[in-house]
Amino acid sequence: MVVLAWIFGLIVAIAIIAILVAFLNRFYRKSTRDIALVRTGFGGQRIVLSGGCLVLPFLHKVEEIGMGTMRVEVRRTAEKSLIAADRIRVDVELEFYVRVQPSVDGVATAAQAIGARGLNPTGIRSLFEGRFIDALQAVAAVHTMDELHEKRGEFVGKVGAQLRQNLSNNGLLLDSASLTRLDQAPFGALDENNAFNAVGMRKLSEIISANRKKRTEIEAEADIAVRQTNLEASKRRLKLQQAEEEAQIEQRLEIERMKASSDAETAKARETSMVASENARIEREKQTRMQEVQKQREIRDTEIDAQLASELRKADSAIRLAGKHAEEARSQAQAELARAEVVVAQEHVQTERERAVAERSREIALKREQESGEVAASKAESDASVLIRRAQSEAQATRTRADAERLRMLAESEGSKALIAAENSRSDSLMRLQLERHRLDKMPEIVATMMKPVEKIDSIRIHQVSGLGTGVGGNGGASDSTKPPVNQVLDSIMGMALQLPALKSIGDAIGVDFSSAIKTVEGEPKEKRDG
């Protein structure tokens, strides 16, 4: 029984403990490090910062108050930007770090003033934004834009000082404030009709213009300094290049002097070897030429004897042919006179050509003679005897030819005398007959020459032929009545053929077209022209 009592008591104790745990788990609320509890209702208001409290249904109501730091961001840009003391609008962005005061009064005040639902960044910003903006504008109004930029910490401190008391009255604590952005408001967002904006824009224009001018001056001075530096560097670089070029030129000159010295020694050695080789060659040629001269001496002796006999035979034949040549000479006399001028011109051209060739040959020969001087000396000795014999043979042949020529000329003179006597003894009628015959022989050539201008004439029409057997020509003047009628007609035609091209040339020279006038005359009726 005792055991059962103990067991029953233990079970009851366990049940009571379980019920107590379940009750506490359901109705006991605990605070945390970042959440405070505000219990209202039965027993009055109770603030729980650490520990916990019972919250019974229908008797209590609990609100959780966040104790963590909240970041509240405030932006004032564009047309909502701050107006500084110099009337220049400034864009600013600040971050405020706010939390509930860690005290019973602070939590109670925050819970009463803001409420649990408003204790968040959005709620605080919407609730205190006006106060934030008022503090920002109040501080910015007594500082210029440059002061705000240069004294950012002071600006933030003044804004925080103005906000701390106000936030403290609402149970909040301003931990810190940060100025994340501060810049001039853009011109496009400003209304120039606004008095504040107008003053600020004027000052901005003055500052920008002055700074732009200053920047331009600085850039110009910097550009001048850079160019001056570049100029000095270019000068130094050019001096270095000049020194390098001078060193290279000096080196090339030294190399050229060494090459010239080496080439001179090489040329000297080559010249020495060439002289030795040339002396050996000349010696060989000398021996060869002496052998050839000996052979040619024997051959020339034989040739001289043969030429002497041949010349004697030719002289006899020339004497026999002299008589026939006399008649031939008379027939060729006139032809030779005509060819004489052509021959003289050809000889003149040939003389000039031969003079140029001789001048060039003389220069070549002088060089060759210098090389073959010694050979020519030995050859001259060997040719001396041959030339003596040849001169004797040629003298004898010349005497023979002179006798033959004298006999030929005597025969020709006798033939010329006979021809002249025969021509002097001819009658006048025979001379006229020969003259007409000569004219007839030359007539085809003359007519062909005269008809060349006629080839350019399309047609010739004879509209009037007068003077056939009469004393009046077709042109109204006197004609030669001694000429036959046919000759007169031919003379008229030839005159027209010669005059028509000349008349056209004169018309072209003076700018008058005679061809149309000639065609007009040719086209008129015969009766009108006769009239």
C-alpha positions in Angstrom: 0.0 0.0 0.0 2.8 2.3 0.7 4.3 1.5 -2.6 1.1 2.2 -4.4 0.7 5.5 -2.6 4.2 6.5 -3.6 3.5 5.5 -7.2 0.2 7.3 -7.2 1.8 10.4 -5.7 4.6 10.2 -8.3 2.1 10.0 -11.2 0.1 13.0 -9.8 3.3 15.0 -9.4 4.3 14.2 -13.0 0.9 15.2 -14.3 1.0 18.4 -12.3 4.5 19.1 -13.7 3.4 18.3 -17.3 0.3 20.5 -16.9 2.5 23.3 -15.5 5.0 23.0 -18.4 2.2 23.1 -20.9 0.6 26.1 -19.3 3.9 28.0 -19.2 4.7 27.1 -22.8 1.4 28.4 -23.9 1.0 31.5 -21.8 4.5 32.5 -20.8 6.2 35.0 -23.2 9.9 35.7 -23.1 11.8 38.7 -24.4 15.0 38.5 -26.5 18.0 40.7 -27.0 16.4 42.6 -29.9 12.8 42.4 -28.9 11.1 43.9 -25.8 7.6 43.0 -24.6 5.0 45.5 -23.5 2.1 43.8 -21.6 -1.1 45.7 -20.9 -4.3 44.7 -19.2 -4.8 42.9 -15.9 -2.2 44.2 -13.4 -1.4 47.3 -15.4 1.4 48.0 -18.0 4.6 46.0 -17.7 7.7 46.5 -19.8 9.9 43.4 -20.1 13.4 44.0 -21.5 14.9 40.8 -20.1 13.1 37.7 -18.8 9.4 37.1 -19.4 5.9 37.3 -18.1 2.6 35.5 -18.1 0.1 36.5 -20.8 -3.3 35.2 -20.0 -6.1 35.3 -22.5 -8.7 37.9 -22.0 -6.6 39.4 -19.3 -3.4 40.6 -21.1 -2.3 42.0 -24.4 1.4 41.9 -25.5 3.2 43.9 -28.2 6.7 43.2 -29.4 9.0 46.2 -29.8 12.1 45.8 -32.0 15.2 47.0 -30.3 17.5 46.6 -33.4 19.0 49.5 -35.4 17.0 50.6 -38.4 18.4 52.4 -41.4 16.3 55.3 -42.6 17.3 56.8 -46.0 16.4 60.4 -46.9 16.9 61.7 -50.4 16.6 65.4 -51.6 17.3 65.7 -55.3 16.3 67.6 -58.4 13.5 70.1 -57.7 13.4 68.9 -54.0 17.1 69.5 -53.4 18.3 71.6 -50.5 19.0 75.4 -50.9 22.3 76.4 -49.6 23.2 79.8 -48.2 24.5 80.9 -51.6 21.2 80.0 -53.1 22.7 77.0 -54.9 20.6 73.9 -54.8 22.4 70.8 -53.6 21.4 67.1 -54.1 21.9 65.1 -50.9 21.4 61.6 -49.8 21.7 60.7 -46.1 21.3 57.5 -44.1 20.0 57.8 -40.4 20.6 54.8 -38.1 17.8 54.8 -35.5 16.8 52.4 -32.6 14.5 52.4 -29.6 16.0 53.7 -26.4 17.1 50.6 -24.3 15.1 51.6 -21.2 11.7 51.0 -19.7 10.7 54.6 -20.4 12.1 54.6 -23.9 10.3 51.4 -24.8 7.1 52.6 -23.2 7.3 56.0 -25.0 8.1 54.4 -28.4 5.3 51.9 -28.0 2.9 54.7 -27.1 4.1 57.2 -29.8 4.8 55.0 -32.7 3.3 51.6 -32.0 4.8 48.2 -32.7 3.7 48.3 -36.3 5.4 51.6 -37.0 8.7 50.6 -35.6 10.3 49.8 -39.0 12.3 51.9 -41.5 9.3 52.6 -43.7 7.1 53.6 -40.8 9.7 55.8 -39.2 10.6 57.5 -42.5 7.0 58.2 -43.2 6.4 59.5 -39.7 9.6 61.5 -39.2 10.5 62.5 -42.8 9.3 66.0 -42.3 11.5 66.4 -39.3 14.5 65.0 -41.1 13.9 67.4 -44.0 13.4 70.3 -41.7 16.7 69.6 -39.9 18.6 69.2 -43.3 17.2 72.5 -44.7 17.9 74.4 -41.5 21.5 73.4 -41.4 22.0 73.8 -45.3 20.5 77.3 -45.2 23.4 78.7 -43.1 26.2 77.0 -45.2 27.3 77.5 -48.8 27.7 74.6 -51.2 31.5 74.6 -50.8 31.2 74.6 -47.0 28.8 71.7 -47.1 31.2 69.8 -49.2 34.3 70.8 -47.2 32.7 70.3 -43.8 30.6 67.3 -44.4 31.2 66.0 -40.9 30.1 69.2 -39.3 27.0 69.3 -41.5 26.0 65.7 -40.5 26.7 66.5 -36.8 24.5 69.6 -36.8 21.7 67.6 -38.5 22.0 64.8 -35.9 22.0 67.3 -33.1 18.8 68.8 -34.2 17.2 65.4 -34.7 18.3 63.7 -31.4 16.1 65.7 -29.0 13.0 65.3 -31.3 13.6 61.6 -31.7 14.3 61.2 -27.9 10.9 62.6 -27.1 9.5 59.7 -29.1 11.5 57.0 -27.4 14.1 56.8 -30.2 17.8 57.0 -30.2 19.8 58.4 -33.2 22.9 56.3 -33.3 24.5 58.0 -36.3 23.9 59.7 -39.6 25.9 59.3 -42.9 26.1 61.6 -45.8 26.3 59.2 -48.8 25.9 61.8 -51.6 26.3 65.5 -52.0 26.4 67.2 -55.4 25.1 70.2 -57.2 21.6 69.9 -58.7 21.7 69.7 -62.5 20.6 72.7 -64.5 17.8 70.8 -66.2 16.0 70.2 -62.9 16.0 73.9 -62.0 13.3 76.4 -62.7 14.8 79.7 -63.8 11.7 81.6 -62.9 12.2 80.7 -59.3 14.0 83.5 -57.4 16.3 81.1 -55.4 17.1 79.1 -58.6 17.8 82.3 -60.6 20.3 83.5 -58.0 21.9 80.1 -57.7 22.1 79.6 -61.5 23.8 83.0 -61.9 26.4 82.1 -59.3 26.9 78.7 -60.8 27.4 80.3 -64.2 29.9 82.6 -62.8 31.7 79.8 -61.0 31.6 77.5 -64.1 32.8 80.3 -66.4 35.6 81.3 -64.1 36.7 77.6 -63.6 36.4 76.9 -67.3 38.6 79.9 -68.0 41.0 78.8 -65.4 41.0 75.3 -66.7 41.6 76.6 -70.2 44.5 78.6 -69.1 45.9 75.7 -67.2 45.4 73.4 -70.2 47.0 76.0 -72.5 50.0 76.3 -70.1 50.2 72.6 -69.8 50.1 72.2 -73.5 52.8 74.8 -73.9 54.9 73.1 -71.3 54.4 69.7 -73.0 55.3 71.1 -76.4 58.3 72.9 -74.9 59.4 69.6 -73.3 58.8 67.8 -76.7 60.8 70.4 -78.4 63.7 70.0 -76.1 63.5 66.2 -76.4 63.4 66.6 -80.2 66.4 68.8 -80.1 68.3 66.3 -78.0 67.1 63.4 -80.2 68.3 65.2 -83.3 71.6 66.0 -81.7 72.0 62.3 -80.9 71.0 61.3 -84.4 73.5 63.8 -85.8 76.2 62.4 -83.7 75.2 58.9 -84.8 75.2 59.9 -88.5 78.6 61.6 -88.1 80.0 58.4 -86.5 78.5 56.3 -89.2 79.9 58.6 -91.9 83.4 58.6 -90.3 83.2 54.8 -90.2 82.2 54.6 -93.8 85.0 56.9 -94.8 87.5 54.8 -92.9 86.2 51.7 -94.6 86.3 53.4 -98.0 89.9 54.4 -97.4 90.8 50.9 -96.5 89.0 49.5 -99.5 90.7 52.1 -101.8 94.1 51.1 -100.4 93.4 47.4 -100.8 92.0 48.0 -104.4 95.1 50.0 -105.3 97.4 47.2 -104.2 95.2 44.6 -106.0 95.1 46.7 -109.1 98.9 47.1 -109.0 99.5 43.4 -108.7 97.0 42.7 -111.4 98.6 45.3 -113.7 102.0 43.7 -113.1 100.7 40.3 -114.0 98.9 41.7 -117.1 102.1 43.4 -118.2 104.1 40.2 -117.9 101.3 38.2 -119.7 101.2 40.9 -122.5 104.9 40.8 -122.9 104.8 37.0 -123.3 101.9 37.3 -125.8 103.8 40.0 -127.8 106.9 37.8 -127.9 104.8 34.9 -129.2 103.1 37.0 -131.8 106.4 38.5 -132.9 107.8 35.0 -133.6 104.6 34.1 -135.4 104.6 37.3 -137.5 108.2 36.9 -138.5 107.4 33.4 -139.8 104.4 34.7 -141.6 106.4 37.6 -143.1 109.0 35.2 -144.4 106.3 33.1 -146.1 104.5 36.2 -147.5 107.8 37.5 -148.9 108.2 34.4 -151.0 104.5 34.6 -152.1 104.8 38.2 -153.0 107.8 37.7 -155.2 105.8 35.2 -157.2 102.7 37.6 -157.3 104.8 40.5 -158.5 106.2 38.5 -161.5 102.6 37.4 -162.3 101.2 40.9 -161.9 103.9 42.4 -164.2 103.1 40.0 -167.0 99.4 40.6 -166.5 99.9 44.4 -166.6 101.8 44.1 -169.9 98.9 42.1 -171.4 96.4 44.6 -170.0 98.3 47.5 -171.6 98.2 45.9 -175.0 94.5 45.3 -174.7 93.9 48.8 -173.5 95.6 50.2 -176.6 93.3 48.1 -178.8 90.2 49.2 -176.8 91.1 52.9 -176.8 89.6 53.4 -180.3 86.3 51.8 -179.4 86.3 53.7 -176.1 86.5 57.0 -178.1 83.2 56.4 -179.7 81.7 55.2 -176.4 83.0 58.4 -174.7 81.2 60.6 -177.1 77.9 58.9 -176.5 78.4 59.0 -172.7 79.6 62.6 -172.6 76.2 64.1 -172.0 75.2 61.3 -169.5 78.4 61.8 -167.6 77.7 65.5 -167.3 74.3 64.8 -165.7 75.7 62.2 -163.4 78.6 64.4 -162.4 76.5 66.5 -160.0 75.0 63.4 -158.4 78.4 61.9 -158.1 79.8 65.1 -156.6 77.0 65.1 -154.0 77.5 61.4 -153.3 81.2 61.8 -153.1 80.7 64.7 -150.6 78.5 62.5 -148.4 80.9 59.6 -148.8 83.8 61.9 -147.9 82.1 63.0 -144.7 81.3 59.5 -143.8 84.8 58.3 -144.6 86.2 61.2 -142.6 84.2 60.1 -139.6 85.1 56.5 -140.1 88.8 57.5 -140.7 88.7 59.5 -137.4 87.3 56.5 -135.5 89.7 54.1 -137.3 92.6 56.5 -136.6 91.9 56.3 -132.8 91.6 52.5 -133.0 94.6 52.2 -135.2 96.7 54.3 -132.8 95.9 52.0 -130.0 96.6 49.0 -132.1 99.8 50.4 -133.5 101.1 50.9 -130.0 100.6 47.2 -129.3 102.1 46.0 -132.7 105.0 48.5 -132.8 107.7 46.0 -132.4 106.1 43.6 -134.9 105.7 46.4 -137.4 109.3 47.3 -137.1 110.5 43.8 -137.9 107.8 43.6 -140.7 109.0 46.9 -142.1 112.5 45.5 -142.5 111.2 42.5 -144.3 108.8 44.5 -146.5 111.4 47.0 -147.5 113.0 44.8 -150.1 109.6 43.6 -151.3 108.4 47.2 -151.7 111.5 48.1 -153.6 110.9 45.4 -156.2 107.1 46.2 -156.2 107.9 49.9 -156.8 110.1 49.0 -159.7 107.4 46.7 -161.2 104.7 49.3 -160.6 106.9 52.0 -162.2 107.3 50.0 -165.3 103.6 49.1 -165.3 102.8 52.8 -164.8 104.9 53.8 -167.7 103.2 51.2 -169.8 99.7 52.4 -168.7 100.7 56.0 -169.3 101.7 55.2 -172.9 98.4 53.3 -173.3 96.5 56.2 -171.8 98.3 58.7 -174.0 97.4 56.7 -177.1 93.8 56.4 -175.9 93.5 60.1 -175.3 95.0 60.8 -178.7 92.4 58.5 -180.2 89.6 60.2 -178.3 90.8 63.7 -179.2 90.9 62.7 -182.9 87.4 61.2 -182.6 86.1 64.3 -180.8 87.6 66.5 -183.6 86.0 64.4 -186.2 82.6 64.5 -184.3 82.8 68.3 -183.9 83.7 68.7 -187.5 80.8 66.5 -188.5 78.4 68.4 -186.3 79.6 71.8 -187.7 79.1 70.6 -191.2 75.5 69.7 -190.6 72.8 71.8 -192.2 70.1 73.8 -190.4 67.3 71.6 -191.4 69.1 68.5 -190.1 69.7 70.3 -186.8 66.0 71.2 -186.5 65.1 67.7 -187.3 67.4 66.4 -184.5 65.9 69.0 -182.2 62.4 68.0 -183.0 63.3 64.3 -182.6 64.8 65.1 -179.2 61.7 66.9 -178.2 59.6 64.0 -179.3 61.7 61.6 -177.3 61.3 63.7 -174.2 57.6 64.6 -174.7 56.2 61.5 -172.8 58.3 62.3 -169.8 57.4 66.0 -169.9 53.6 65.3 -170.4 53.6 62.8 -167.5 55.2 65.4 -165.3 52.8 68.2 -166.3 49.7 65.9 -165.9 50.4 65.2 -162.2 48.4 68.3 -161.1 45.6 67.2 -163.4 45.1 64.0 -161.4 43.4 66.1 -158.7 40.8 67.5 -161.2 37.5 65.7 -161.3 36.5 66.8 -164.8 37.3 69.5 -167.5 34.7 70.9 -169.8 35.8 73.0 -172.9 33.0 75.5 -173.5 34.8 77.5 -176.2 37.7 76.7 -178.5 38.8 79.6 -180.7 41.8 80.4 -182.6 41.8 77.3 -184.8 43.4 78.7 -187.9 42.7 82.3 -186.8 44.7 85.0 -185.1 42.5 85.4 -181.9 42.9 83.1 -178.9 40.2 81.8 -176.6 41.1 84.3 -174.0 40.7 87.3 -176.3 44.4 87.8 -176.8 46.7 87.2 -179.8 47.9 83.6 -180.3 50.8 82.2 -182.0 49.5 81.7 -185.6 52.6 79.7 -186.5 51.6 76.8 -184.2 49.3 74.0 -185.5 45.7 74.1 -184.3 46.1 70.9 -182.3 49.2 72.4 -180.5 47.1 75.5 -179.6 44.3 73.4 -178.2 46.8 71.4 -176.1 48.5 74.5 -174.9 45.1 75.9 -173.8 44.2 72.7 -171.9 47.6 72.6 -170.3 47.3 76.2 -169.3 44.0 75.6 -167.6 45.3 72.5 -165.9 48.2 74.5 -164.5 46.2 77.6 -163.6 43.2 76.0 -161.9 45.2 74.6 -158.8 47.0 77.9 -158.5 43.7 79.8 -158.6 42.3 77.5 -155.9 45.4 78.0 -153.7 45.1 81.8 -154.0 41.4 81.6 -153.1 42.2 79.5 -150.0 44.9 82.0 -149.0 42.6 85.1 -149.2 39.5 83.3 -147.9 37.5 83.2 -151.2 36.1 80.0 -152.7 36.7 80.1 -156.4 35.6 76.6 -157.0 31.9 77.5 -156.6 32.4 80.4 -159.0 34.0 78.1 -161.5 31.2 75.6 -161.2 28.6 78.4 -161.7 30.4 79.5 -164.9 30.5 76.0 -166.1 26.7 75.6 -165.4 25.6 78.8 -167.3 23.9 78.4 -170.7 26.2 79.0 -173.7 24.0 81.8 -175.0 24.3 83.7 -171.7 28.0 83.4 -171.6 28.3 84.5 -175.2 26.1 87.5 -174.5 
